[in-house]
Amino acid sequence: MRIQVLGTGCAKCRTLTANAEQAVRELGLEVKVEKVEDIKEIVKFGVMTTPALVLDGKVRATGKVLPPNAIKEMLSP
């Protein structure tokens, strides 16, 4: 599994990253949350509003900070 947070480093982007990391910890997953801050890379995903959460290459949320519980639901089988 690959988890990416797209954003330029704003407060919301940092919060979404922290929430994703918390969700991963709470689920006991051995997955690293990657931060993508390069605008050119973000645009490749078709994202125009950050922060965005990408799971296994698919954009799952844009423009909002998901709480850890919502991210955990997305990560659970």
PQR file with spaces between the fields and no chain letter, atoms N, CA, C, O and H, PARSE charges and radii, in Angstrom:
ATOM       1  N    MET     1       0.842   -1.181    0.000 -0.4000 1.5000
ATOM       2  CA   MET     1       0.000    0.000    0.000 -0.0000 2.0000
ATOM       3  C    MET     1       0.884    1.239    0.000  0.5500 1.7000
ATOM       4  O    MET     1       1.929    1.285    0.649 -0.5500 1.4000
ATOM       5  N    ARG     2       0.436    2.234   -0.742 -0.4000 1.5000
ATOM       6  CA   ARG     2       1.168    3.495   -0.822 -0.0000 2.0000
ATOM       7  C    ARG     2       0.218    4.628   -0.435  0.5500 1.7000
ATOM       8  O    ARG     2      -0.871    4.761   -0.992 -0.5500 1.4000
ATOM       9  H    ARG     2      -0.413    2.196   -1.270  0.4000 1.0000
ATOM      10  N    ILE     3       0.649    5.437    0.524 -0.4000 1.5000
ATOM      11  CA   ILE     3      -0.148    6.568    0.995 -0.0000 2.0000
ATOM      12  C    ILE     3       0.643    7.843    0.732  0.5500 1.7000
ATOM      13  O    ILE     3       1.790    7.972    1.158 -0.5500 1.4000
ATOM      14  H    ILE     3       1.534    5.330    0.977  0.4000 1.0000
ATOM      15  N    GLN     4       0.018    8.784    0.027 -0.4000 1.5000
ATOM      16  CA   GLN     4       0.667   10.049   -0.272 -0.0000 2.0000
ATOM      17  C    GLN     4      -0.247   11.199    0.130  0.5500 1.7000
ATOM      18  O    GLN     4      -1.465   11.138   -0.035 -0.5500 1.4000
ATOM      19  H    GLN     4      -0.914    8.679   -0.319  0.4000 1.0000
ATOM      20  N    VAL     5       0.373   12.246    0.660 -0.4000 1.5000
ATOM      21  CA   VAL     5      -0.340   13.482    0.949 -0.0000 2.0000
ATOM      22  C    VAL     5       0.242   14.529    0.008  0.5500 1.7000
ATOM      23  O    VAL     5       1.444   14.792    0.018 -0.5500 1.4000
ATOM      24  H    VAL     5       1.363   12.296    0.794  0.4000 1.0000
ATOM      25  N    LEU     6      -0.626   15.119   -0.802 -0.4000 1.5000
ATOM      26  CA   LEU     6      -0.208   16.148   -1.754 -0.0000 2.0000
ATOM      27  C    LEU     6      -0.471   17.512   -1.160  0.5500 1.7000
ATOM      28  O    LEU     6      -1.575   17.800   -0.698 -0.5500 1.4000
ATOM      29  H    LEU     6      -1.603   14.906   -0.810  0.4000 1.0000
ATOM      30  N    GLY     7       0.548   18.350   -1.175 -0.4000 1.5000
ATOM      31  CA   GLY     7       0.392   19.703   -0.651 -0.0000 2.0000
ATOM      32  C    GLY     7       1.720   20.406   -0.584  0.5500 1.7000
ATOM      33  O    GLY     7       2.774   19.770   -0.563 -0.5500 1.4000
ATOM      34  H    GLY     7       1.445   18.116   -1.551  0.4000 1.0000
ATOM      35  N    THR     8       1.670   21.711   -0.551 -0.4000 1.5000
ATOM      36  CA   THR     8       2.889   22.512   -0.604 -0.0000 2.0000
ATOM      37  C    THR     8       3.515   22.775    0.752  0.5500 1.7000
ATOM      38  O    THR     8       4.501   23.506    0.847 -0.5500 1.4000
ATOM      39  H    THR     8       0.814   22.228   -0.568  0.4000 1.0000
ATOM      40  N    GLY     9       2.964   22.195    1.793 -0.4000 1.5000
ATOM      41  CA   GLY     9       3.549   22.377    3.117 -0.0000 2.0000
ATOM      42  C    GLY     9       2.775   23.327    4.012  0.5500 1.7000
ATOM      43  O    GLY     9       3.278   23.750    5.053 -0.5500 1.4000
ATOM      44  H    GLY     9       2.164   21.601    1.716  0.4000 1.0000
ATOM      45  N    CYS    10       1.554   23.665    3.616 -0.4000 1.5000
ATOM      46  CA   CYS    10       0.723   24.561    4.431 -0.0000 2.0000
ATOM      47  C    CYS    10       0.275   23.842    5.710  0.5500 1.7000
ATOM      48  O    CYS    10       0.507   22.643    5.866 -0.5500 1.4000
ATOM      49  H    CYS    10       1.146   23.321    2.770  0.4000 1.0000
ATOM      50  N    ALA    11      -0.349   24.561    6.597 -0.4000 1.5000
ATOM      51  CA   ALA    11      -0.794   23.992    7.869 -0.0000 2.0000
ATOM      52  C    ALA    11      -1.774   22.844    7.663  0.5500 1.7000
ATOM      53  O    ALA    11      -1.684   21.827    8.351 -0.5500 1.4000
ATOM      54  H    ALA    11      -0.537   25.535    6.470  0.4000 1.0000
ATOM      55  N    LYS    12      -2.705   22.991    6.729 -0.4000 1.5000
ATOM      56  CA   LYS    12      -3.674   21.928    6.464 -0.0000 2.0000
ATOM      57  C    LYS    12      -2.976   20.682    5.929  0.5500 1.7000
ATOM      58  O    LYS    12      -3.346   19.561    6.276 -0.5500 1.4000
ATOM      59  H    LYS    12      -2.777   23.817    6.170  0.4000 1.0000
ATOM      60  N    CYS    13      -1.976   20.880    5.090 -0.4000 1.5000
ATOM      61  CA   CYS    13      -1.227   19.747    4.536 -0.0000 2.0000
ATOM      62  C    CYS    13      -0.481   19.011    5.645  0.5500 1.7000
ATOM      63  O    CYS    13      -0.450   17.780    5.665 -0.5500 1.4000
ATOM      64  H    CYS    13      -1.676   21.791    4.808  0.4000 1.0000
ATOM      65  N    ARG    14       0.108   19.752    6.551 -0.4000 1.5000
ATOM      66  CA   ARG    14       0.830   19.132    7.673 -0.0000 2.0000
ATOM      67  C    ARG    14      -0.139   18.376    8.583  0.5500 1.7000
ATOM      68  O    ARG    14       0.186   17.301    9.087 -0.5500 1.4000
ATOM      69  H    ARG    14       0.083   20.752    6.535  0.4000 1.0000
ATOM      70  N    THR    15      -1.321   18.940    8.791 -0.4000 1.5000
ATOM      71  CA   THR    15      -2.315   18.280    9.638 -0.0000 2.0000
ATOM      72  C    THR    15      -2.804   16.988    8.986  0.5500 1.7000
ATOM      73  O    THR    15      -2.937   15.970    9.665 -0.5500 1.4000
ATOM      74  H    THR    15      -1.585   19.814    8.382  0.4000 1.0000
ATOM      75  N    LEU    16      -3.073   17.015    7.684 -0.4000 1.5000
ATOM      76  CA   LEU    16      -3.512   15.802    6.999 -0.0000 2.0000
ATOM      77  C    LEU    16      -2.428   14.726    7.059  0.5500 1.7000
ATOM      78  O    LEU    16      -2.731   13.546    7.237 -0.5500 1.4000
ATOM      79  H    LEU    16      -2.964   17.842    7.132  0.4000 1.0000
ATOM      80  N    THR    17      -1.180   15.129    6.913 -0.4000 1.5000
ATOM      81  CA   THR    17      -0.067   14.173    7.014 -0.0000 2.0000
ATOM      82  C    THR    17      -0.039   13.548    8.399  0.5500 1.7000
ATOM      83  O    THR    17       0.083   12.330    8.532 -0.5500 1.4000
ATOM      84  H    THR    17      -0.934   16.087    6.768  0.4000 1.0000
ATOM      85  N    ALA    18      -0.151   14.370    9.425 -0.4000 1.5000
ATOM      86  CA   ALA    18      -0.144   13.862   10.803 -0.0000 2.0000
ATOM      87  C    ALA    18      -1.330   12.930   11.047  0.5500 1.7000
ATOM      88  O    ALA    18      -1.183   11.903   11.710 -0.5500 1.4000
ATOM      89  H    ALA    18      -0.250   15.360    9.317  0.4000 1.0000
ATOM      90  N    ASN    19      -2.501   13.278   10.518 -0.4000 1.5000
ATOM      91  CA   ASN    19      -3.681   12.433   10.690 -0.0000 2.0000
ATOM      92  C    ASN    19      -3.514   11.096    9.975  0.5500 1.7000
ATOM      93  O    ASN    19      -3.918   10.057   10.496 -0.5500 1.4000
ATOM      94  H    ASN    19      -2.620   14.113    9.980  0.4000 1.0000
ATOM      95  N    ALA    20      -2.921   11.122    8.790 -0.4000 1.5000
ATOM      96  CA   ALA    20      -2.673    9.880    8.051 -0.0000 2.0000
ATOM      97  C    ALA    20      -1.677    9.007    8.806  0.5500 1.7000
ATOM      98  O    ALA    20      -1.853    7.792    8.901 -0.5500 1.4000
ATOM      99  H    ALA    20      -2.592   11.966    8.367  0.4000 1.0000
ATOM     100  N    GLU    21      -0.632    9.630    9.342 -0.4000 1.5000
ATOM     101  CA   GLU    21       0.363    8.873   10.116 -0.0000 2.0000
ATOM     102  C    GLU    21      -0.272    8.268   11.369  0.5500 1.7000
ATOM     103  O    GLU    21       0.046    7.138   11.741 -0.5500 1.4000
ATOM     104  H    GLU    21      -0.489   10.617    9.265  0.4000 1.0000
ATOM     105  N    GLN    22      -1.163    9.009   12.015 -0.4000 1.5000
ATOM     106  CA   GLN    22      -1.855    8.499   13.193 -0.0000 2.0000
ATOM     107  C    GLN    22      -2.743    7.311   12.815  0.5500 1.7000
ATOM     108  O    GLN    22      -2.774    6.310   13.531 -0.5500 1.4000
ATOM     109  H    GLN    22      -1.421    9.927   11.712  0.4000 1.0000
ATOM     110  N    ALA    23      -3.456    7.416   11.708 -0.4000 1.5000
ATOM     111  CA   ALA    23      -4.327    6.326   11.257 -0.0000 2.0000
ATOM     112  C    ALA    23      -3.511    5.066   10.980  0.5500 1.7000
ATOM     113  O    ALA    23      -3.918    3.964   11.349 -0.5500 1.4000
ATOM     114  H    ALA    23      -3.431    8.229   11.127  0.4000 1.0000
ATOM     115  N    VAL    24      -2.373    5.229   10.338 -0.4000 1.5000
ATOM     116  CA   VAL    24      -1.493    4.095   10.031 -0.0000 2.0000
ATOM     117  C    VAL    24      -1.010    3.437   11.322  0.5500 1.7000
ATOM     118  O    VAL    24      -1.009    2.212   11.445 -0.5500 1.4000
ATOM     119  H    VAL    24      -2.042    6.124   10.039  0.4000 1.0000
ATOM     120  N    ARG    25      -0.598    4.269   12.283 -0.4000 1.5000
ATOM     121  CA   ARG    25      -0.130    3.745   13.582 -0.0000 2.0000
ATOM     122  C    ARG    25      -1.235    2.978   14.295  0.5500 1.7000
ATOM     123  O    ARG    25      -1.021    1.870   14.786 -0.5500 1.4000
ATOM     124  H    ARG    25      -0.599    5.264   12.183  0.4000 1.0000
ATOM     125  N    GLU    26      -2.421    3.581   14.346 -0.4000 1.5000
ATOM     126  CA   GLU    26      -3.528    2.960   15.069 -0.0000 2.0000
ATOM     127  C    GLU    26      -3.980    1.647   14.442  0.5500 1.7000
ATOM     128  O    GLU    26      -4.481    0.763   15.137 -0.5500 1.4000
ATOM     129  H    GLU    26      -2.595    4.481   13.947  0.4000 1.0000
ATOM     130  N    LEU    27      -3.802    1.519   13.129 -0.4000 1.5000
ATOM     131  CA   LEU    27      -4.159    0.272   12.455 -0.0000 2.0000
ATOM     132  C    LEU    27      -3.014   -0.739   12.493  0.5500 1.7000
ATOM     133  O    LEU    27      -3.186   -1.893   12.100 -0.5500 1.4000
ATOM     134  H    LEU    27      -3.395    2.237   12.565  0.4000 1.0000
ATOM     135  N    GLY    28      -1.848   -0.302   12.965 -0.4000 1.5000
ATOM     136  CA   GLY    28      -0.699   -1.194   13.047 -0.0000 2.0000
ATOM     137  C    GLY    28      -0.108   -1.536   11.690  0.5500 1.7000
ATOM     138  O    GLY    28       0.486   -2.601   11.524 -0.5500 1.4000
ATOM     139  H    GLY    28      -1.709    0.635   13.284  0.4000 1.0000
ATOM     140  N    LEU    29      -0.265   -0.647   10.720 -0.4000 1.5000
ATOM     141  CA   LEU    29       0.266   -0.890    9.381 -0.0000 2.0000
ATOM     142  C    LEU    29       1.733   -0.489    9.301  0.5500 1.7000
ATOM     143  O    LEU    29       2.172    0.443    9.975 -0.5500 1.4000
ATOM     144  H    LEU    29      -0.748    0.218   10.854  0.4000 1.0000
ATOM     145  N    GLU    30       2.467   -1.186    8.488 -0.4000 1.5000
ATOM     146  CA   GLU    30       3.880   -0.864    8.263 -0.0000 2.0000
ATOM     147  C    GLU    30       3.984   -0.106    6.947  0.5500 1.7000
ATOM     148  O    GLU    30       4.586   -0.584    5.986 -0.5500 1.4000
ATOM     149  H    GLU    30       2.110   -1.942    7.940  0.4000 1.0000
ATOM     150  N    VAL    31       3.393    1.071    6.919 -0.4000 1.5000
ATOM     151  CA   VAL    31       3.357    1.881    5.706 -0.0000 2.0000
ATOM     152  C    VAL    31       3.859    3.275    6.037  0.5500 1.7000
ATOM     153  O    VAL    31       3.509    3.845    7.070 -0.5500 1.4000
ATOM     154  H    VAL    31       2.904    1.459    7.699  0.4000 1.0000
ATOM     155  N    LYS    32       4.684    3.817    5.152 -0.4000 1.5000
ATOM     156  CA   LYS    32       5.186    5.181    5.329 -0.0000 2.0000
ATOM     157  C    LYS    32       4.263    6.142    4.583  0.5500 1.7000
ATOM     158  O    LYS    32       3.867    5.874    3.449 -0.5500 1.4000
ATOM     159  H    LYS    32       4.969    3.354    4.313  0.4000 1.0000
ATOM     160  N    VAL    33       3.928    7.244    5.214 -0.4000 1.5000
ATOM     161  CA   VAL    33       3.133    8.286    4.565 -0.0000 2.0000
ATOM     162  C    VAL    33       4.104    9.215    3.848  0.5500 1.7000
ATOM     163  O    VAL    33       4.960    9.847    4.468 -0.5500 1.4000
ATOM     164  H    VAL    33       4.250    7.462    6.135  0.4000 1.0000
ATOM     165  N    GLU    34       3.952    9.284    2.528 -0.4000 1.5000
ATOM     166  CA   GLU    34       4.835   10.124    1.715 -0.0000 2.0000
ATOM     167  C    GLU    34       4.220   11.510    1.547  0.5500 1.7000
ATOM     168  O    GLU    34       3.011   11.655    1.366 -0.5500 1.4000
ATOM     169  H    GLU    34       3.257    8.771    2.024  0.4000 1.0000
ATOM     170  N    LYS    35       5.078   12.523    1.610 -0.4000 1.5000
ATOM     171  CA   LYS    35       4.630   13.892    1.355 -0.0000 2.0000
ATOM     172  C    LYS    35       5.097   14.286   -0.044  0.5500 1.7000
ATOM     173  O    LYS    35       6.274   14.146   -0.376 -0.5500 1.4000
ATOM     174  H    LYS    35       6.060   12.406    1.757  0.4000 1.0000
ATOM     175  N    VAL    36       4.177   14.775   -0.850 -0.4000 1.5000
ATOM     176  CA   VAL    36       4.494   15.239   -2.196 -0.0000 2.0000
ATOM     177  C    VAL    36       4.261   16.747   -2.201  0.5500 1.7000
ATOM     178  O    VAL    36       3.124   17.211   -2.127 -0.5500 1.4000
ATOM     179  H    VAL    36       3.220   14.889   -0.581  0.4000 1.0000
ATOM     180  N    GLU    37       5.356   17.507   -2.290 -0.4000 1.5000
ATOM     181  CA   GLU    37       5.243   18.967   -2.220 -0.0000 2.0000
ATOM     182  C    GLU    37       5.560   19.660   -3.546  0.5500 1.7000
ATOM     183  O    GLU    37       5.343   20.864   -3.682 -0.5500 1.4000
ATOM     184  H    GLU    37       6.280   17.131   -2.351  0.4000 1.0000
ATOM     185  N    ASP    38       6.066   18.915   -4.514 -0.4000 1.5000
ATOM     186  CA   ASP    38       6.414   19.476   -5.818 -0.0000 2.0000
ATOM     187  C    ASP    38       5.138   19.730   -6.620  0.5500 1.7000
ATOM     188  O    ASP    38       4.376   18.803   -6.894 -0.5500 1.4000
ATOM     189  H    ASP    38       6.243   17.936   -4.403  0.4000 1.0000
ATOM     190  N    ILE    39       4.912   20.980   -6.992 -0.4000 1.5000
ATOM     191  CA   ILE    39       3.693   21.370   -7.717 -0.0000 2.0000
ATOM     192  C    ILE    39       3.514   20.550   -8.990  0.5500 1.7000
ATOM     193  O    ILE    39       2.398   20.140   -9.309 -0.5500 1.4000
ATOM     194  H    ILE    39       5.531   21.733   -6.770  0.4000 1.0000
ATOM     195  N    LYS    40       4.593   20.308   -9.715 -0.4000 1.5000
ATOM     196  CA   LYS    40       4.496   19.544  -10.970 -0.0000 2.0000
ATOM     197  C    LYS    40       3.998   18.128  -10.703  0.5500 1.7000
ATOM     198  O    LYS    40       3.209   17.590  -11.479 -0.5500 1.4000
ATOM     199  H    LYS    40       5.500   20.642   -9.456  0.4000 1.0000
ATOM     200  N    GLU    41       4.452   17.529   -9.622 -0.4000 1.5000
ATOM     201  CA   GLU    41       4.000   16.179   -9.267 -0.0000 2.0000
ATOM     202  C    GLU    41       2.531   16.193   -8.830  0.5500 1.7000
ATOM     203  O    GLU    41       1.767   15.289   -9.167 -0.5500 1.4000
ATOM     204  H    GLU    41       5.093   17.966   -8.991  0.4000 1.0000
ATOM     205  N    ILE    42       2.151   17.219   -8.082 -0.4000 1.5000
ATOM     206  CA   ILE    42       0.765   17.334   -7.622 -0.0000 2.0000
ATOM     207  C    ILE    42      -0.179   17.462   -8.822  0.5500 1.7000
ATOM     208  O    ILE    42      -1.238   16.834   -8.854 -0.5500 1.4000
ATOM     209  H    ILE    42       2.772   17.953   -7.808  0.4000 1.0000
ATOM     210  N    VAL    43       0.209   18.275   -9.801 -0.4000 1.5000
ATOM     211  CA   VAL    43      -0.620   18.495  -10.989 -0.0000 2.0000
ATOM     212  C    VAL    43      -0.782   17.196  -11.786  0.5500 1.7000
ATOM     213  O    VAL    43      -1.819   16.988  -12.416 -0.5500 1.4000
ATOM     214  H    VAL    43       1.068   18.785   -9.775  0.4000 1.0000
ATOM     215  N    LYS    44       0.218   16.331  -11.767 -0.4000 1.5000
ATOM     216  CA   LYS    44       0.127   15.054  -12.487 -0.0000 2.0000
ATOM     217  C    LYS    44      -1.038   14.202  -11.985  0.5500 1.7000
ATOM     218  O    LYS    44      -1.571   13.375  -12.724 -0.5500 1.4000
ATOM     219  H    LYS    44       1.060   16.500  -11.255  0.4000 1.0000
ATOM     220  N    PHE    45      -1.428   14.405  -10.731 -0.4000 1.5000
ATOM     221  CA   PHE    45      -2.566   13.682  -10.176 -0.0000 2.0000
ATOM     222  C    PHE    45      -3.891   14.338  -10.558  0.5500 1.7000
ATOM     223  O    PHE    45      -4.955   13.785  -10.277 -0.5500 1.4000
ATOM     224  H    PHE    45      -0.995   15.077  -10.130  0.4000 1.0000
ATOM     225  N    GLY    46      -3.840   15.508  -11.194 -0.4000 1.5000
ATOM     226  CA   GLY    46      -5.055   16.221  -11.556 -0.0000 2.0000
ATOM     227  C    GLY    46      -5.665   16.980  -10.390  0.5500 1.7000
ATOM     228  O    GLY    46      -6.827   17.383  -10.444 -0.5500 1.4000
ATOM     229  H    GLY    46      -2.976   15.957  -11.422  0.4000 1.0000
ATOM     230  N    VAL    47      -4.882   17.174   -9.338 -0.4000 1.5000
ATOM     231  CA   VAL    47      -5.360   17.847   -8.136 -0.0000 2.0000
ATOM     232  C    VAL    47      -5.157   19.352   -8.276  0.5500 1.7000
ATOM     233  O    VAL    47      -4.062   19.824   -8.582 -0.5500 1.4000
ATOM     234  H    VAL    47      -3.938   16.846   -9.295  0.4000 1.0000
ATOM     235  N    MET    48      -6.233   20.088   -8.047 -0.4000 1.5000
ATOM     236  CA   MET    48      -6.153   21.544   -8.126 -0.0000 2.0000
ATOM     237  C    MET    48      -6.303   22.187   -6.748  0.5500 1.7000
ATOM     238  O    MET    48      -5.986   23.366   -6.585 -0.5500 1.4000
ATOM     239  H    MET    48      -7.123   19.704   -7.799  0.4000 1.0000
ATOM     240  N    THR    49      -6.776   21.440   -5.760 -0.4000 1.5000
ATOM     241  CA   THR    49      -6.965   21.952   -4.407 -0.0000 2.0000
ATOM     242  C    THR    49      -6.268   21.018   -3.428  0.5500 1.7000
ATOM     243  O    THR    49      -6.510   19.811   -3.420 -0.5500 1.4000
ATOM     244  H    THR    49      -7.033   20.482   -5.892  0.4000 1.0000
ATOM     245  N    THR    50      -5.406   21.590   -2.609 -0.4000 1.5000
ATOM     246  CA   THR    50      -4.707   20.789   -1.614 -0.0000 2.0000
ATOM     247  C    THR    50      -5.228   21.144   -0.228  0.5500 1.7000
ATOM     248  O    THR    50      -5.812   22.213   -0.050 -0.5500 1.4000
ATOM     249  H    THR    50      -5.209   22.571   -2.616  0.4000 1.0000
ATOM     250  N    PRO    51      -5.034   20.290    0.737 -0.5600 1.5000
ATOM     251  CA   PRO    51      -4.300   19.034    0.660  0.2800 2.0000
ATOM     252  C    PRO    51      -5.135   17.954   -0.027  0.5500 1.7000
ATOM     253  O    PRO    51      -6.356   18.061   -0.145 -0.5500 1.4000
ATOM     254  N    ALA    52      -4.438   16.919   -0.474 -0.4000 1.5000
ATOM     255  CA   ALA    52      -5.113   15.783   -1.099 -0.0000 2.0000
ATOM     256  C    ALA    52      -4.516   14.498   -0.541  0.5500 1.7000
ATOM     257  O    ALA    52      -3.331   14.434   -0.214 -0.5500 1.4000
ATOM     258  H    ALA    52      -3.446   16.832   -0.379  0.4000 1.0000
ATOM     259  N    LEU    53      -5.356   13.486   -0.441 -0.4000 1.5000
ATOM     260  CA   LEU    53      -4.913   12.178    0.037 -0.0000 2.0000
ATOM     261  C    LEU    53      -4.995   11.201   -1.124  0.5500 1.7000
ATOM     262  O    LEU    53      -6.029   11.074   -1.780 -0.5500 1.4000
ATOM     263  H    LEU    53      -6.318   13.538   -0.707  0.4000 1.0000
ATOM     264  N    VAL    54      -3.879   10.509   -1.365 -0.4000 1.5000
ATOM     265  CA   VAL    54      -3.802    9.538   -2.460 -0.0000 2.0000
ATOM     266  C    VAL    54      -3.483    8.175   -1.865  0.5500 1.7000
ATOM     267  O    VAL    54      -2.520    8.023   -1.113 -0.5500 1.4000
ATOM     268  H    VAL    54      -3.040   10.613   -0.832  0.4000 1.0000
ATOM     269  N    LEU    55      -4.301    7.185   -2.209 -0.4000 1.5000
ATOM     270  CA   LEU    55      -4.074    5.819   -1.755 -0.0000 2.0000
ATOM     271  C    LEU    55      -3.855    4.939   -2.973  0.5500 1.7000
ATOM     272  O    LEU    55      -4.718    4.839   -3.845 -0.5500 1.4000
ATOM     273  H    LEU    55      -5.084    7.308   -2.819  0.4000 1.0000
ATOM     274  N    ASP    56      -2.701    4.307   -3.024 -0.4000 1.5000
ATOM     275  CA   ASP    56      -2.338    3.425   -4.140 -0.0000 2.0000
ATOM     276  C    ASP    56      -2.567    4.092   -5.492  0.5500 1.7000
ATOM     277  O    ASP    56      -3.089    3.473   -6.419 -0.5500 1.4000
ATOM     278  H    ASP    56      -2.000    4.388   -2.315  0.4000 1.0000
ATOM     279  N    GLY    57      -2.170    5.361   -5.597 -0.4000 1.5000
ATOM     280  CA   GLY    57      -2.239    6.074   -6.862 -0.0000 2.0000
ATOM     281  C    GLY    57      -3.586    6.689   -7.190  0.5500 1.7000
ATOM     282  O    GLY    57      -3.716    7.359   -8.215 -0.5500 1.4000
ATOM     283  H    GLY    57      -1.745    5.864   -4.844  0.4000 1.0000
ATOM     284  N    LYS    58      -4.599    6.480   -6.346 -0.4000 1.5000
ATOM     285  CA   LYS    58      -5.927    7.038   -6.595 -0.0000 2.0000
ATOM     286  C    LYS    58      -6.208    8.171   -5.621  0.5500 1.7000
ATOM     287  O    LYS    58      -6.064    8.003   -4.410 -0.5500 1.4000
ATOM     288  H    LYS    58      -4.493    5.936   -5.514  0.4000 1.0000
ATOM     289  N    VAL    59      -6.607    9.313   -6.142 -0.4000 1.5000
ATOM     290  CA   VAL    59      -6.954   10.455   -5.295 -0.0000 2.0000
ATOM     291  C    VAL    59      -8.251   10.124   -4.576  0.5500 1.7000
ATOM     292  O    VAL    59      -9.269    9.842   -5.209 -0.5500 1.4000
ATOM     293  H    VAL    59      -6.724    9.449   -7.125  0.4000 1.0000
ATOM     294  N    ARG    60      -8.208   10.161   -3.253 -0.4000 1.5000
ATOM     295  CA   ARG    60      -9.383    9.808   -2.450 -0.0000 2.0000
ATOM     296  C    ARG    60     -10.054   11.018   -1.807  0.5500 1.7000
ATOM     297  O    ARG    60     -11.234   10.958   -1.463 -0.5500 1.4000
ATOM     298  H    ARG    60      -7.381   10.391   -2.739  0.4000 1.0000
ATOM     299  N    ALA    61      -9.314   12.119   -1.641 -0.4000 1.5000
ATOM     300  CA   ALA    61      -9.901   13.321   -1.044 -0.0000 2.0000
ATOM     301  C    ALA    61      -9.057   14.521   -1.447  0.5500 1.7000
ATOM     302  O    ALA    61      -7.832   14.432   -1.529 -0.5500 1.4000
ATOM     303  H    ALA    61      -8.355   12.167   -1.921  0.4000 1.0000
ATOM     304  N    THR    62      -9.724   15.646   -1.699 -0.4000 1.5000
ATOM     305  CA   THR    62      -9.011   16.881   -2.020 -0.0000 2.0000
ATOM     306  C    THR    62      -9.641   18.054   -1.282  0.5500 1.7000
ATOM     307  O    THR    62     -10.847   18.089   -1.040 -0.5500 1.4000
ATOM     308  H    THR    62     -10.719   15.719   -1.633  0.4000 1.0000
ATOM     309  N    GLY    63      -8.792   19.008   -0.934 -0.4000 1.5000
ATOM     310  CA   GLY    63      -9.269   20.259   -0.365 -0.0000 2.0000
ATOM     311  C    GLY    63      -9.780   20.202    1.060  0.5500 1.7000
ATOM     312  O    GLY    63     -10.380   21.164    1.540 -0.5500 1.4000
ATOM     313  H    GLY    63      -7.812   18.979   -1.130  0.4000 1.0000
ATOM     314  N    LYS    64      -9.552   19.084    1.750 -0.4000 1.5000
ATOM     315  CA   LYS    64     -10.015   19.021    3.137 -0.0000 2.0000
ATOM     316  C    LYS    64      -9.065   18.181    3.973  0.5500 1.7000
ATOM     317  O    LYS    64      -8.318   17.344    3.467 -0.5500 1.4000
ATOM     318  H    LYS    64      -9.065   18.303    1.360  0.4000 1.0000
ATOM     319  N    VAL    65      -9.127   18.439    5.273 -0.4000 1.5000
ATOM     320  CA   VAL    65      -8.307   17.694    6.224 -0.0000 2.0000
ATOM     321  C    VAL    65      -9.181   16.593    6.822  0.5500 1.7000
ATOM     322  O    VAL    65     -10.063   16.855    7.640 -0.5500 1.4000
ATOM     323  H    VAL    65      -9.734   19.119    5.683  0.4000 1.0000
ATOM     324  N    LEU    66      -8.922   15.373    6.401 -0.4000 1.5000
ATOM     325  CA   LEU    66      -9.683   14.244    6.935 -0.0000 2.0000
ATOM     326  C    LEU    66      -9.196   13.904    8.334  0.5500 1.7000
ATOM     327  O    LEU    66      -7.995   13.950    8.597 -0.5500 1.4000
ATOM     328  H    LEU    66      -8.206   15.160    5.736  0.4000 1.0000
ATOM     329  N    PRO    67     -10.111   13.563    9.237 -0.5600 1.5000
ATOM     330  CA   PRO    67      -9.688   13.121   10.568  0.2800 2.0000
ATOM     331  C    PRO    67      -9.130   11.703   10.484  0.5500 1.7000
ATOM     332  O    PRO    67      -9.409   10.981    9.527 -0.5500 1.4000
ATOM     333  N    PRO    68      -8.342   11.302   11.482 -0.5600 1.5000
ATOM     334  CA   PRO    68      -7.760    9.959   11.463  0.2800 2.0000
ATOM     335  C    PRO    68      -8.784    8.845   11.267  0.5500 1.7000
ATOM     336  O    PRO    68      -8.512    7.879   10.554 -0.5500 1.4000
ATOM     337  N    ASN    69      -9.956    8.964   11.889 -0.4000 1.5000
ATOM     338  CA   ASN    69     -10.965    7.904   11.761 -0.0000 2.0000
ATOM     339  C    ASN    69     -11.444    7.729   10.324  0.5500 1.7000
ATOM     340  O    ASN    69     -11.666    6.599    9.887 -0.5500 1.4000
ATOM     341  H    ASN    69     -10.177    9.748   12.468  0.4000 1.0000
ATOM     342  N    ALA    70     -11.605    8.812    9.587 -0.4000 1.5000
ATOM     343  CA   ALA    70     -12.033    8.727    8.196 -0.0000 2.0000
ATOM     344  C    ALA    70     -10.947    8.062    7.348  0.5500 1.7000
ATOM     345  O    ALA    70     -11.247    7.284    6.443 -0.5500 1.4000
ATOM     346  H    ALA    70     -11.425    9.729    9.942  0.4000 1.0000
ATOM     347  N    ILE    71      -9.704    8.371    7.643 -0.4000 1.5000
ATOM     348  CA   ILE    71      -8.587    7.761    6.902 -0.0000 2.0000
ATOM     349  C    ILE    71      -8.514    6.276    7.240  0.5500 1.7000
ATOM     350  O    ILE    71      -8.268    5.452    6.359 -0.5500 1.4000
ATOM     351  H    ILE    71      -9.461    9.004    8.378  0.4000 1.0000
ATOM     352  N    LYS    72      -8.722    5.933    8.496 -0.4000 1.5000
ATOM     353  CA   LYS    72      -8.704    4.523    8.900 -0.0000 2.0000
ATOM     354  C    LYS    72      -9.780    3.732    8.151  0.5500 1.7000
ATOM     355  O    LYS    72      -9.542    2.590    7.757 -0.5500 1.4000
ATOM     356  H    LYS    72      -8.922    6.602    9.212  0.4000 1.0000
ATOM     357  N    GLU    73     -10.949    4.320    7.955 -0.4000 1.5000
ATOM     358  CA   GLU    73     -12.010    3.634    7.205 -0.0000 2.0000
ATOM     359  C    GLU    73     -11.578    3.361    5.778  0.5500 1.7000
ATOM     360  O    GLU    73     -11.883    2.301    5.231 -0.5500 1.4000
ATOM     361  H    GLU    73     -11.142    5.247    8.275  0.4000 1.0000
ATOM     362  N    MET    74     -10.870    4.302    5.167 -0.4000 1.5000
ATOM     363  CA   MET    74     -10.390    4.120    3.800 -0.0000 2.0000
ATOM     364  C    MET    74      -9.306    3.042    3.723  0.5500 1.7000
ATOM     365  O    MET    74      -9.193    2.341    2.718 -0.5500 1.4000
ATOM     366  H    MET    74     -10.622    5.163    5.612  0.4000 1.0000
ATOM     367  N    LEU    75      -8.520    2.915    4.776 -0.4000 1.5000
ATOM     368  CA   LEU    75      -7.414    1.971    4.780 -0.0000 2.0000
ATOM     369  C    LEU    75      -7.824    0.558    5.188  0.5500 1.7000
ATOM     370  O    LEU    75      -7.105   -0.402    4.914 -0.5500 1.4000
ATOM     371  H    LEU    75      -8.612    3.484    5.593  0.4000 1.0000
ATOM     372  N    SER    76      -8.967    0.431    5.837 -0.4000 1.5000
ATOM     373  CA   SER    76      -9.411   -0.886    6.301 -0.0000 2.0000
ATOM     374  C    SER    76     -10.009   -1.678    5.145  0.5500 1.7000
ATOM     375  O    SER    76     -10.697   -1.120    4.289 -0.5500 1.4000
ATOM     376  H    SER    76      -9.551    1.211    6.061  0.4000 1.0000
ATOM     377  N    PRO    77      -9.743   -2.987    5.125 -0.5600 1.5000
ATOM     378  CA   PRO    77     -10.286   -3.831    4.029  0.2800 2.0000
ATOM     379  C    PRO    77     -11.778   -3.975    4.085  0.5500 1.7000
ATOM     380  O    PRO    77     -12.365   -4.648    3.238 -0.5500 1.4000
